[in-house]
Amino acid sequence: MRKKPRVGLVRIILTSTMMVLATVAGTGGAGAAGDGRAAFVAEARAAGLSTAQADGLQDAVDAYLVKLGGKGTQASPNQIDLNGAVLNIPVPGEDQPRQLGEATVNGVSATECVGGTPYGWFCAYSASGFGGANIGMYVCGEYGIPLSWDDTSGSWRNNQTTGTRPLLTFDDGTLWRMPPAFSSVREFVKWGPVQKIRNC
């Protein structure tokens, strides 16, 4: 006579195995993230930042990555690749981003939106006067505004093809077409209610 398999026991063994595998995978992921963080901090130190500056910069990048909800990847000590745009973050205590090491987001420098906006680009700034962190958009697409810009008075420059009008989507679902290129607003831009920008 054949015995029926013990379904309960099989489930327990499978569940336990899956939990162990998930724990091992999670630990590996955490280690990889920690290794990446350490590498970017070391790169920032090699570019001349103090330990406090490098750690503070990495903390700022980590905070942006959390707020972006997986829609960005750190590519250099102060750059987050947004797949067609780049978020450039200043060293704590500085007004604008600067290049730290080699540009690794498709050859895009952290200073592309500093002191002007390259032709074909839309640059959004967290601070007035085209300062603070910035998002340089160089490929047509939709890009989120980080939640940390909620309390800022920002600015923007649109130097895309003449007549190009970016589209803002607000948190309440309303839309607004921005002025056509070339155009800019130097101060008092409230990014808080803006959910995303389609730059083209």
N, C-alpha and C positions, 0 to 999 in steps of 0.2 A: 504494500500500500504506500502510495506517494504522500509525502508530507507537504502541506501547503507552506509556501515561503512566509516568513515572518515579516509582513509588510511594515509593521511598526519599527522593528529593529533595523530594517533596511533604510527606512526614512531617517532614523536617528543617525545612522552611520553617514549617509549622504549629506545630511544637514551639517553634521560636525565637520566633515571634510570640506564642505563649501565655506564654512566659517573660518577654518584655518587658512584656506587659500585666500580668502578675502582679506584676512588680517595680514598675511605675508605680502600680498599685492599692495595693500594700503601703506604698509611700512616702507616698501620699496619706493612708492610714489612720493611719500613724505621725504625720504632720503634724497630722491632725485631733485625735488623742489628745493630742499636745503642746499644741495650741491650747486644748483643753478644760482641761488641767492648768493652763496659764498663766492662764486666765480664773478658775478657782476660787481659785488663789493670790492673784490680784489682788482678788477679792471678799473673801477673808479679810483681806488687808491693809487694804482699805477699811473692814472691820468693826473695825479697831483692833489687829490682830495684828502683831507684829514680822515682819520678813522670815524670821528663823529659825523663829518659831512657825508661820507660814503654810506654809513649806517642809516643816517637820516634820509638820504636820497632813496635808499632801497626800501625803507619803511613807507615813503611816499608812493613809490612805484607799486609796492604790495597793496596799499590801500586802493589805488586806482584799479588794479587788477581785480580786486574783490568787487568794487563798484561796477566794473564793466561786465561782471557776471559771465566770464568765460569768452567774451567777445574780443579779447586781445591777448597778445603774447609778448612778453618782454624780449627785446632783441638787443638791447645794449643797456649800460647802466642807467640811462635816463630816457629811453625810448620804448614805447609799446606799439607793436605792429598791429594795425586794425584792418589789415588786408585791403589796401587801397588808400589808406590814410595812416598817419603816424601821430601818436600822442607824445609830445616832447615835454619833459618835466624839468623845471629849474632845480638847481642845487638849493637846499634849504637856506634861506637868507638872501638869495639872489633874485633879481627881478625877471630874468629871462633864461631860457635854456641855453646851454653851450655844448659844444661837441666834446664828448668824452671818449677817446679812443676812436676806432674806425666806425664809420656809418655802416650799419648792418641791415637796415630796413630798405632793401632794394637800392642801396647806394644813397639813400636820402639822409642828409645831414640833420642834426638836431637844431640847426640854426636856419633852416629853409624859410621859416616864417618870421625870423628876427630881422628887423630893419627894413622890411618890405615883404612882398608876397610874389613868388615867381609866377611868370605867365602860365596860365592854365590851372592855377591853384585857387582854392578857397581856404582861408585860415581863420579859425575861431580861437579867441584868446580868453582865458579865465579872468584877466584883469583889464582895466581901462588902459588906454594908451598903447595897445597892442603888446601888453606885457603878461607876465605870469606863464602858466602852462599853456600850450597851444595844441590844437589839432590841425595838422596840415592835410588837406584832402586833395589828392592828385589823380584819383580814379573815380569815375562816376559811380556813385553808390549811396547807400544810407548809412549814416554813422550816428551812434548814440552820443549824447552829452553826458559826461560823468556826473553822478549825483553830487560829488564834492563841489561842483560849480553852482549849486543851489543858492548860495549866499553871496555870490560874487557880482560885481558890476563889470562886465566884460566888454569886449570889442570884437570886430571882425573886419576882414578885407576879402573882397571878391575880385580876383584878377583872372578869371576864367575867360573863355572866348567872349568877345563883345556880345552883350545882350543876354548872356546866361543868367537865369534867375533861380537861385537855390530855393528849395521848399522846406519850410519848418513844419514839423508836426508837434503840437503841444500835448501835454498830458491829458487834456480833456477831449482830445481828438480833433480839435480845430486845426486848420491849415493856414499858412501865410506864405505868399510868394515874396521873397526878398527883392530889393532893387536889382536891376540888371548890372552886369559887369561893364565897366569897372565901377565899383562902388565900395564904400567903407563906412563904418561907424566907429568912432574913436572911444566912446565912453557910454556908460549907462545901459549897456546891453544886459538885460536880466535873463540869464540862461536857466534859472530855476524851473520855470514851467515848460521848457523845451525838452521834448523827449528825444527827438532825432532831427538830423538835417539830411536832406537829399541835396547834394551840392550841385546837381546839374538838371 
